[in-house]
Amino acid sequence: MKNYLSRKDRIKIQAIEIIFEEGFGALNVKTIAEREGVAPSLLYKYYSSMEELLQEVISELGKFDKKIFCTLEKSDTTAKEKLTKFISTLLEYYENYPQLTPLLHSYENFRTDEILAEEILRVLNNQKIFAETFFYEGQENGEFTTDYAPEVLASILIGSIKERIFEWRVNLRKPHCKEPGLKVWTMEVVDLLLYTFENKEVKG
């Protein structure tokens, strides 16, 4: 598969895989060049700095999130169905590309770099904003409780999902792990939370 990608995309994939397999501390020009089988100097033909490379890596998450949101926002379904589809599609994506999941918990790795810290916060905040939008819609049409603001419901939902993803990623490294797929495992929590957030007065 990588052979059909451009050199620039292959470099980006190598960076993602190094982060996943060895951690952020192992990521540098030398390790990427060794994996790609090129001279370190060649990487600067495609990326002027490691910061630029990492910005592109982080932005991959945000592009996919926004694409799902824009599609669902226009759909003629309930707010709960939109939220469920939004989360389940994200989880399926992360399950297929687990190498991306460390980026969801990477703020501390980037907090000394203002540009990268802002980029990862933007991606993470957008996930919450997308969820807030659907919760607001659901409160307006009576689907969800109005006892709590949409941003509170979104924070609980997205925070729980991030925690579940982290646990799943840790368990992947355990020998003979028989952990269920990320989507199946996490949607149990999502379904429970969305049920809890429902407007029971209307349902009654």
Order of alpha helices (4+ residues) and beta strands (2+ residues): alpha-alpha-alpha-alpha-alpha-alpha-alpha-alpha-alpha-alpha
